[in-house]
Amino acid sequence: MTAELTRGQNHPLPRARLEIRVSAGTPVVAAATLGDENGTIHGDERVAHPGVPTLPGLEVSRQAAADHRLAVDLDAVSDEVHRVSVLLALPVGGRGPARFGGIAAPFVAVTDLDGDEVASYTITGLEAESAVVALELYRRQGAWKVRAVGQGYAGGLAELLADQKLPQAHQLAASIHEAVASGLARSIPAPPAAAPAHRPDHGTAPQAGPGAAVPPASPYDPQGGSAPGPQAPGAPGRHGAPQPYPGGPGEPAATGQPSAPAGGGPIDYSHPRRQTTAPPSPPPAAPPAEPGQPARPVAGDATGWSMEERLYNQVWGMFEDLARTTAAYRSAVDFADSRMEKELDQALSDPRSRIGGQGDAAREAARARHGQLVSQAREVLDRDVAQLLAEAEVVEPALPTAFARWDNPVWHAYRVPMEIPMALRLGDLHLPEADRIRVPMLIRLPLERGLWIDSGRSASLDGSFADSHEMRRLGLETAVAHAARLLAIYPAGEFTVHVIDPAGSGAQALAPLVQSGVLAAPPAQGAAGTADVLARLTQRVDLVQMALRGGAPDALPPGLDTSQQLLIVNDFPHGFDDRAVNQLRYLADEGPAVGVHLMMVADREESAGFGPLLDPLWRSLLRLTPVADDHLADPWVGHAWTYEPPLVPPGSQVLRQVLSQVAAARRAWDR
């Protein structure tokens, strides 16, 4: 299945021999560079261009053309090569366009040798740029991936090559354009307006997203790829070095028919995967920056077809930037530590250093070099964190209700929505090196996994421990906050919440849901109530599955609630017999595919009496905590992110106000 990437997303490459296809609608120059792990190009011999079209493992076109096919054999490149960057540039000195903003968005696809597409990327958002880094194939932990970059340069090919630290970049750029100029008479023209669209049709793009981007949708997010975006100026990823997005947003693709007339006609801005022909609304323009200062951040400054999508991409771009700059800092500190240790070992192993003060001088010099390296790394981290903090300060107030914290003023203007949003905020993420920045944890909708609110004993940020009773209360309050947000972001009648509270111990925490009247029924108590709710939801899953498998989704029984269902289970496993446990496992495994979702509030240790029977249940759920905890792993760079739940501010009535509007809309919808 083809992965349709947005800026910053990455995707694994299944094989080493590939073809990169470019469609630009007007003649462009295609080139490629071979860089080291930092993206640095160590000489002209590492650049494949029309004048030198062939390098080991790489071959590019010999002329400017509207369509290109670049051949890549990753097994044939040298071991020093860690990045293969695909460059596009507009020819100079001709009668063609001088900037990418005047042509249709270029389209780049990575295919295997049979022509089957692995990943594709439409380079949007270009204006005054005349050169762009389109894609990057990069080596990570012995495997190759492709990343959508889309970094443009108004200074053209010379500025692009100089940014990759290539010596004599301007001379090489001039020689490339000279080689292109000699072959322009043979260049392939843009397809005429009446010709069929040059971009092939592809099927459906998968939905993508710490733990896995949603979202990745996110690196942790098991619902989608990971992390999961563009980079703020001065930060490492979006406008500088490219970045991954383990799980960014994806949508079902529709067959498009974009075309770009060759000769000055109107440009068709239709997206190659969308049925609509309307151009996307441009992102907001950033305020002018002071001379010598980075550009001021602006909310929505990311790719996307709506402000919601642009903000979603921007948030995960911030996540990636913070992950990258922190990883670079930690790596620099590790290098400084290992270097100092090596220098100290050498000083101690040299007998001459033991005479006089030579040994002390060597040790002081090693420590001074260590301090200098750490200080330099910290300066870079502080610079990037300051830029990300400035971006967070403008992004947070602009977030829609589904992405906003409970203390965001947007909730005071809340109205029941007419459409389902693309994602949901489940909390905040941060790292110890940048504790001031809180990155929203966004998960794509509909939920593809249930949630487990871990009420087990956990340490808080100040090192103290909450007792089991307090943790159970906090866990249920967190579950109520999540359920209230889900109810609030769905249109009236499209989300239903059920509660199982066998012993009635959660009455106080459940009061906002019960008193507002948003629940389908009062919380089920006792063995009989528990069995009734589980039987009805299990039957619903069975009926919908049979209807879908039989190809008759309209043949469901009259009166069946077809809305999304959420079951909150409190105080598990107390009051649950073996049959109920098996039903919960069934709902966790089969329910999300047919709109039935599970939210468990439980301490895993207390369910140890069931033995390994429940291990698959816990693994199938996304674990969240009612207190801040660093349990979310990022497989991209190996960070342990601290998760903070989205609790309602103490004394705030916003939750009850929102739920009252949801209940009123539900009553009106039921009439």
C-alpha positions in Angstrom: 0.0 0.0 0.0 1.3 3.4 -0.9 2.3 5.8 1.8 1.3 9.3 0.9 3.7 11.5 2.9 3.4 15.0 4.1 6.4 17.2 5.0 8.5 15.6 7.7 6.9 12.1 7.5 9.1 9.1 6.9 8.5 5.6 5.7 10.6 2.4 5.6 12.0 1.2 2.3 11.4 -2.4 1.6 14.3 -2.9 -0.8 17.5 -1.4 -1.9 17.0 -1.0 -5.6 14.5 1.8 -6.2 13.3 4.3 -8.7 12.4 7.9 -7.9 9.9 9.5 -10.2 9.4 13.2 -10.5 6.5 15.1 -12.2 6.8 18.8 -12.2 4.7 20.0 -15.1 7.5 22.2 -16.4 11.2 21.3 -17.1 13.2 21.1 -13.9 16.7 20.0 -13.1 17.0 16.8 -11.0 20.1 16.0 -8.9 21.1 14.0 -5.9 23.7 14.4 -3.2 25.4 11.8 -1.0 25.9 13.0 2.6 27.3 11.7 5.8 25.3 11.2 9.0 25.1 15.0 9.5 24.0 15.6 5.9 27.3 17.1 5.0 28.5 16.7 1.4 32.3 16.3 1.3 33.1 17.3 -2.3 31.8 17.6 -5.8 32.3 13.9 -6.3 29.4 13.3 -4.0 26.9 15.1 -6.3 25.1 13.5 -9.2 23.8 16.0 -11.7 23.3 16.4 -15.5 27.0 17.0 -16.0 28.0 14.0 -14.0 24.8 11.8 -14.0 26.2 8.6 -12.5 27.7 7.8 -9.2 28.0 4.4 -7.4 24.5 3.4 -6.7 22.9 6.5 -8.2 21.9 7.8 -11.6 20.1 11.0 -12.5 18.8 12.5 -15.8 21.2 14.2 -18.1 18.9 17.1 -18.9 16.1 19.3 -17.6 12.7 17.6 -18.0 9.1 17.8 -16.8 9.3 14.2 -15.8 12.3 12.3 -14.3 13.2 8.8 -13.3 16.2 8.5 -11.0 17.7 5.1 -10.3 19.0 4.2 -6.8 20.8 1.1 -5.5 21.3 1.7 -1.8 23.5 -1.4 -1.5 26.0 0.1 -4.0 26.6 3.3 -2.1 29.6 3.5 0.1 29.4 2.9 3.9 30.2 6.6 4.6 27.0 7.6 2.9 24.0 8.0 5.3 21.8 10.3 3.4 20.8 10.5 -0.3 19.0 13.8 -1.0 17.0 14.3 -4.1 17.2 17.9 -5.4 15.0 19.8 -7.8 15.8 23.2 -9.3 14.4 25.4 -12.0 16.7 26.1 -14.9 18.2 29.6 -15.1 18.5 31.9 -18.1 15.5 30.3 -19.9 12.0 31.5 -20.6 10.5 29.2 -18.0 9.2 30.1 -14.5 11.7 31.5 -12.1 10.1 30.2 -8.9 8.2 27.1 -7.8 5.3 29.2 -6.6 4.4 29.9 -10.3 3.9 26.2 -11.2 1.9 23.3 -10.0 3.2 21.5 -6.9 5.9 19.0 -7.9 5.1 15.4 -7.2 7.7 12.8 -6.2 7.2 9.1 -5.9 9.5 6.2 -4.8 8.8 3.0 -6.6 10.3 -0.5 -6.8 11.7 -1.8 -10.1 8.2 -3.1 -11.0 6.7 0.3 -10.8 4.8 -0.3 -7.6 4.8 2.8 -5.6 6.3 2.7 -2.0 5.8 6.3 -1.0 4.8 9.6 -2.6 5.0 13.3 -1.7 3.4 16.4 -3.2 5.7 19.4 -2.5 3.3 22.1 -1.4 3.9 25.5 0.2 6.6 26.7 -2.2 6.6 30.4 -3.2 9.7 32.3 -4.1 12.0 29.2 -4.0 13.8 28.1 -7.2 15.4 25.0 -5.7 14.1 22.4 -3.2 15.3 19.3 -1.4 12.4 17.0 -2.3 13.1 13.7 -0.6 15.8 12.2 1.6 16.7 8.5 1.7 18.5 8.0 5.0 20.2 5.1 6.8 19.0 4.4 10.4 20.1 1.4 12.5 21.2 -0.5 9.4 17.9 0.1 7.5 16.9 2.7 4.9 13.9 5.0 5.1 12.5 7.8 2.9 11.6 11.1 4.4 9.5 13.9 2.8 11.5 17.1 3.1 10.2 19.9 0.9 12.9 22.4 2.0 13.0 25.3 -0.5 15.7 27.8 -1.2 15.0 31.2 -2.7 18.7 31.5 -3.5 18.5 28.6 -5.9 20.8 25.6 -6.3 23.9 27.5 -5.0 22.2 28.3 -1.7 20.9 24.7 -1.4 24.3 23.2 -1.9 25.9 25.7 0.4 23.4 24.7 3.1 24.6 21.1 2.8 28.2 22.3 3.6 29.5 21.6 0.1 32.8 23.4 -0.7 32.7 25.5 -3.8 28.9 25.3 -3.9 28.4 28.3 -6.2 30.9 27.0 -8.7 29.2 23.6 -8.8 25.8 25.2 -9.2 27.0 27.3 -12.1 28.5 24.2 -13.8 25.2 22.3 -13.3 23.2 25.1 -14.9 25.8 25.3 -17.7 25.4 21.6 -18.4 21.6 21.9 -18.4 21.7 24.9 -20.7 23.6 22.9 -23.3 20.9 20.2 -23.2 17.8 22.4 -23.0 17.1 21.9 -26.7 16.7 18.2 -26.0 14.8 18.6 -22.7 11.4 17.0 -22.4 8.7 19.7 -22.5 5.8 19.8 -20.1 2.7 17.7 -21.2 0.1 19.7 -23.1 -3.0 20.7 -21.2 -5.2 18.2 -23.1 -2.9 15.3 -22.3 -3.9 12.9 -19.5 -2.7 13.7 -16.1 1.0 12.7 -15.7 0.6 11.6 -12.1 -0.5 8.0 -11.9 -3.5 6.9 -9.9 -2.8 5.1 -6.7 -5.0 3.4 -4.2 -5.7 4.4 -0.7 -3.0 6.0 1.4 -2.8 4.5 4.9 -3.6 6.4 7.9 -0.5 7.1 9.8 1.0 9.1 13.6 5.5 7.9 20.1 4.6 4.7 21.0 3.7 5.5 17.0 2.7 8.1 15.3 -1.0 9.2 14.7 0.0 10.3 14.8 1.2 9.4 14.5 0.1 9.2 14.6 3.1 9.4 16.9 6.3 7.6 18.0 4.6 6.3 21.2 1.2 6.1 19.5 0.3 2.5 18.6 -2.4 3.8 16.3 -0.3 5.1 13.6 3.2 5.7 12.6 5.4 7.8 14.5 6.2 10.8 14.8 6.0 11.8 14.2 6.9 17.6 10.8 8.3 20.8 9.7 10.8 22.6 11.8 10.8 26.1 13.3 13.6 28.3 12.2 16.6 27.7 14.3 15.3 24.3 15.4 16.6 21.1 13.8 14.1 19.6 11.4 11.5 21.6 9.6 13.4 24.3 7.8 16.9 22.8 8.2 17.8 19.2 8.4 14.8 17.0 7.5 12.9 15.1 10.0 10.9 11.9 10.5 7.3 11.6 11.5 6.6 8.3 12.8 2.9 8.4 12.1 1.8 11.6 10.7 -1.6 12.2 9.3 -2.9 10.3 6.4 -6.3 10.1 4.7 -8.0 7.8 2.2 -6.8 8.8 -1.1 -9.0 9.7 -4.0 -8.0 9.5 -7.6 -7.0 12.9 -8.8 -6.4 14.3 -12.3 -4.1 17.3 -11.8 -2.5 18.8 -14.8 -0.2 21.7 -15.4 -0.4 23.5 -18.7 2.9 24.1 -20.4 2.4 27.4 -21.9 1.3 30.1 -19.5 -2.3 28.8 -19.1 -4.0 28.7 -15.7 -2.5 26.3 -13.2 -4.6 23.5 -11.8 -3.9 23.3 -8.0 -5.9 20.2 -7.4 -4.2 17.8 -5.1 -3.3 14.4 -6.7 -5.1 12.5 -4.0 -8.2 14.7 -3.5 -11.4 14.8 -5.5 -11.8 18.5 -4.8 -10.3 21.0 -7.2 -10.2 23.9 -4.8 -6.7 25.1 -3.8 -5.7 24.8 -0.2 -6.0 28.0 1.8 -2.5 29.4 2.4 -1.0 29.2 5.8 -0.9 32.5 7.8 2.1 34.7 7.0 4.6 35.0 9.7 5.3 38.5 11.1 8.5 40.1 9.8 11.5 39.2 11.9 14.1 41.6 13.3 17.3 41.7 11.2 19.5 38.8 12.2 16.8 37.1 14.2 14.9 33.9 13.3 11.5 34.3 11.8 8.7 34.7 14.3 6.6 31.6 14.6 2.9 31.7 13.5 0.1 29.2 14.3 -0.8 27.0 11.4 2.6 27.4 9.6 2.6 23.8 8.3 1.3 21.9 5.3 -2.4 20.9 5.3 -5.7 21.3 3.6 -7.4 23.0 6.6 -6.3 25.0 9.6 -7.0 21.9 11.8 -4.7 19.7 9.6 -2.0 22.4 9.6 -2.1 22.8 13.3 -2.0 19.0 13.7 1.1 18.8 11.5 2.7 21.7 13.3 2.2 20.1 16.7 3.9 16.9 15.6 6.6 19.0 13.9 7.3 20.5 17.3 7.4 17.1 18.8 10.0 15.9 16.2 12.1 19.1 16.6 12.2 18.7 20.3 13.1 15.0 20.0 15.8 15.7 17.5 17.4 18.6 19.3 17.4 16.7 22.6 18.9 13.7 20.9 21.6 15.8 19.4 22.4 17.3 22.8 22.5 14.0 24.6 24.7 12.6 21.8 27.1 15.5 22.1 27.3 15.1 25.9 27.9 11.3 25.5 30.7 12.1 23.0 32.2 14.7 25.4 32.1 12.2 28.3 33.7 9.4 26.3 36.4 11.7 24.9 37.3 13.0 28.3 37.4 9.4 29.7 39.7 8.3 26.8 42.0 11.3 27.3 42.2 10.7 31.1 43.0 7.0 30.5 45.8 8.0 28.1 47.2 10.5 30.6 47.2 7.9 33.4 48.7 5.2 31.2 51.7 7.4 30.2 54.4 7.0 32.8 55.8 10.4 31.9 52.6 12.1 33.0 53.2 10.9 36.6 56.4 13.0 36.9 55.9 16.6 37.9 52.6 18.3 37.0 52.2 16.9 33.5 49.4 14.5 34.6 47.5 17.2 36.4 47.8 19.5 33.4 46.6 16.8 31.1 43.6 16.1 33.3 42.7 19.7 33.5 43.0 20.1 29.8 40.7 17.1 29.2 38.1 18.5 31.6 38.3 21.9 30.0 37.7 20.4 26.6 34.8 18.4 28.0 33.2 21.5 29.5 33.6 23.4 26.3 31.9 20.7 24.2 29.0 20.4 26.7 28.7 24.2 26.8 28.5 24.4 23.1 25.9 21.6 22.9 23.8 23.3 25.6 23.9 26.6 23.7 22.5 24.9 20.6 19.8 23.2 22.7 18.9 26.4 24.5 18.6 28.2 21.2 16.3 25.5 19.7 14.3 25.2 22.8 13.7 29.0 22.9 12.5 28.9 19.3 10.2 26.0 20.1 8.9 27.7 23.2 8.0 30.8 21.2 6.2 28.6 18.7 4.3 26.8 21.5 3.2 30.1 22.9 1.5 31.0 19.6 0.2 27.6 18.7 -1.5 26.7 22.0 -4.0 29.5 22.0 -4.9 28.8 18.4 -5.8 25.1 18.9 -9.4 24.0 18.3 -11.3 22.4 21.2 -10.3 18.8 20.3 -6.6 19.8 20.6 -6.9 22.4 23.4 -6.2 22.0 27.1 -9.1 22.4 29.5 -7.8 25.8 30.6 -7.8 27.1 27.0 -10.4 29.9 26.5 -11.7 28.2 23.4 -13.8 25.9 25.7 -15.7 28.9 27.0 -17.0 29.4 23.5 -17.8 25.8 23.0 -20.6 24.7 20.7 -21.4 21.1 19.9 -19.6 20.4 16.6 -21.2 19.3 13.3 -18.2 17.2 12.2 -15.8 14.8 13.8 -12.3 16.3 14.2 -9.2 14.5 12.8 -7.5 14.0 16.2 -7.9 14.1 20.0 -5.6 15.5 22.7 -4.9 12.9 25.4 -2.4 14.9 27.4 1.0 16.6 27.1 4.5 15.4 26.6 7.8 16.9 27.6 11.5 16.0 28.2 13.7 16.8 31.2 16.1 18.9 29.1 13.3 21.2 28.0 10.8 21.1 30.9 9.2 24.4 29.9 7.8 23.0 26.7 4.7 21.0 26.7 3.9 19.3 23.4 0.2 18.2 22.9 -0.2 14.5 22.6 -2.6 14.1 19.7 -4.1 10.8 18.6 -6.0 10.3 15.3 -9.7 9.5 15.4 -11.5 7.2 15.4 -9.5 5.4 18.1 -7.8 2.3 16.9 -7.0 1.0 20.4 -8.6 1.2 23.8 -7.1 3.2 26.7 -5.8 1.9 30.0 -5.7 4.4 32.8 -3.2 2.8 35.2 -4.3 3.3 38.8 -1.3 1.5 40.1 1.1 3.0 42.5 3.2 5.6 40.7 5.7 8.3 41.7 4.8 11.9 41.1 7.1 14.6 39.7 8.3 15.6 43.2 9.2 12.0 44.0 6.3 11.4 46.4 4.0 8.4 46.1 0.2 8.4 46.2 -1.6 5.7 48.1 -3.8 3.1 46.2 -7.1 4.8 47.2 -5.9 8.2 45.9 -4.6 6.6 42.7 -7.9 4.9 42.0 -9.7 8.3 42.5 -7.3 10.1 40.2 -7.5 7.4 37.7 -11.2 7.6 37.4 -11.2 11.4 37.3 -8.7 11.1 34.4 -11.0 8.7 32.6 -14.0 11.1 33.1 -11.9 13.9 31.6 -11.0 11.8 28.6 -14.7 10.6 28.1 -16.0 14.2 28.5 -13.6 15.4 25.7 -14.7 12.5 23.4 -18.3 13.4 24.0 -17.6 17.1 23.4 -15.8 16.7 20.1 -18.3 14.3 18.4 -21.6 15.6 16.9 -24.7 15.1 18.9 -25.8 11.4 18.9 -22.6 10.1 17.4 -20.8 9.1 20.6 -22.3 7.1 23.5 -20.7 6.3 26.9 -21.4 3.4 29.2 -19.9 2.9 32.6 -19.4 -0.2 34.7 -18.7 0.5 38.4 -19.3 -2.9 40.1 -18.9 -1.7 43.7 -20.2 1.8 43.2 -16.9 3.1 44.5 -16.5 5.8 41.7 -19.7 7.7 42.4 -18.0 10.9 43.3 -15.6 11.0 40.3 -18.4 9.9 37.9 -20.7 12.7 39.1 -20.1 15.1 36.2 -21.1 12.4 33.7 -24.1 11.2 35.7 -25.5 14.5 36.8 -25.2 16.1 33.3 -27.2 13.2 31.8 -24.7 12.4 29.0 -24.5 8.7 29.9 -26.6 6.1 28.0 -27.7 4.7 31.3 -26.7 5.0 35.0 -23.4 3.3 35.9 -23.9 -0.5 36.0 -23.3 -2.0 39.4 -23.1 -5.5 40.7 -22.6 -8.8 38.8 -26.0 -8.5 37.0 -25.4 -5.0 35.8 -21.9 -5.8 34.6 -23.1 -8.9 32.8 -25.9 -6.9 31.1 -23.7 -4.1 29.7 -21.0 -6.5 28.5 -23.6 -8.8 26.8 -25.2 -5.9 25.0 -21.9 -4.5 23.7 -20.6 -7.9 22.8 -23.8 -8.5 20.8 -23.4 -5.2 19.1 -19.9 -6.1 18.0 -21.1 -9.5 16.7 -24.0 -7.9 14.7 -21.9 -5.2 13.1 -19.2 -7.7 12.2 -21.6 -10.1 10.6 -23.3 -7.2 8.6 -19.9 -6.0 7.3 -18.6 -9.5 6.4 -21.9 -10.3 4.7 -21.7 -7.1 2.7 -25.0 -5.8 4.1 -24.2 -2.9 6.5 -27.8 -1.7 6.1 -29.2 -4.9 7.4 -28.7 -4.2 11.0 -31.6 -4.6 13.4 -33.9 -1.6 13.8 -33.1 0.6 16.8 -29.4 -0.5 17.0 -27.3 2.4 18.2 -24.8 2.9 15.4 -22.9 5.6 17.1 -19.4 5.2 18.5 -19.5 3.4 21.9 -17.1 3.9 24.8 -17.2 1.6 27.8 -15.5 2.8 31.0 -14.6 0.0 33.4 -13.8 1.1 36.9 -12.0 -0.9 39.6 -11.1 -3.9 37.5 -10.8 -6.8 38.3 -13.0 -6.5 41.4 -16.5 -7.9 40.7 -15.6 -9.6 37.3 -15.8 -13.3 36.8 -14.0 -15.3 34.1 -16.8 -14.8 31.6 -16.7 -11.0 32.0 -12.9 -11.0 31.7 -13.2 -12.9 28.4 -15.8 -10.5 27.1 -13.6 -7.5 28.0 -10.7 -9.1 26.0 -13.1 -9.6 23.1 -14.2 -6.0 23.2 -10.6 -4.8 23.4 -9.5 -6.9 20.4 -12.6 -6.7 18.1 -14.4 -3.6 19.3 -12.4 -0.7 17.8 -12.9 -1.9 14.2 -16.7 -1.6 14.6 -16.9 1.4 16.8 -16.8 0.0 20.3 -13.9 1.3 22.5 -12.7 0.2 25.9 -11.3 2.5 28.7 -10.0 0.5 31.7 -9.3 2.1 35.0 -7.2 -0.6 36.7 -4.0 -1.6 38.6 -2.3 -4.3 36.7 -0.8 -5.8 39.8 -4.2 -6.3 41.3 -5.2 -8.5 38.3 -2.2 -10.8 38.7 -4.5 -13.4 40.2 -5.8 -14.1 36.7 -2.3 -15.1 35.6 -1.1 -14.5 32.1 -4.7 -14.5 30.8 -4.8 -10.7 31.0 -1.4 -10.0 29.5 -2.8 -9.7 26.0 -5.5 -7.3 27.3 -2.9 -4.9 28.7 -0.8 -5.1 25.6 -3.7 -4.2 23.4 -4.4 -1.0 25.3 -2.6 2.4 25.2 -1.4 2.9 28.8 -1.9 6.4 30.3 -1.4 7.5 33.9 -3.4 9.9 36.1 -0.1 11.5 37.3 2.9 12.7 35.3 5.1 9.7 34.4 7.9 9.0 32.0 6.5 5.8 30.6 6.0 6.7 26.9 8.9 5.3 24.8 9.9 7.0 21.6 11.4 4.3 19.2 12.7 6.9 16.8 15.4 8.4 19.0 14.9 6.3 22.2 13.6 9.1 24.5 11.4 8.3 27.5 8.8 11.1 27.3 7.0 12.3 30.4 3.3 12.2 30.0 0.9 14.5 31.8 -2.8 13.8 31.8 -5.3 16.5 30.7 -6.9 17.2 34.1 -9.4 20.0 34.6 -8.1 22.9 36.6 -9.1 22.8 40.3 -12.4 24.7 40.9 -13.1 25.1 37.2 -16.7 24.5 36.0 -15.7 24.1 32.3 -16.3 20.4 32.3 -19.8 20.6 33.7 -20.6 23.5 31.3 -19.4 21.5 28.3 -21.3 18.4 29.3 -24.5 20.3 29.9 -24.3 21.5 26.3 -23.6 18.0 25.1 -26.6 16.6 27.0 -28.9 19.3 25.7 -27.8 18.6 22.1 -28.3 14.9 22.6 -31.8 15.4 24.0 -32.7 17.5 21.0 -31.2 14.9 18.6 -33.2 12.1 20.2 -36.5 13.8 19.7 
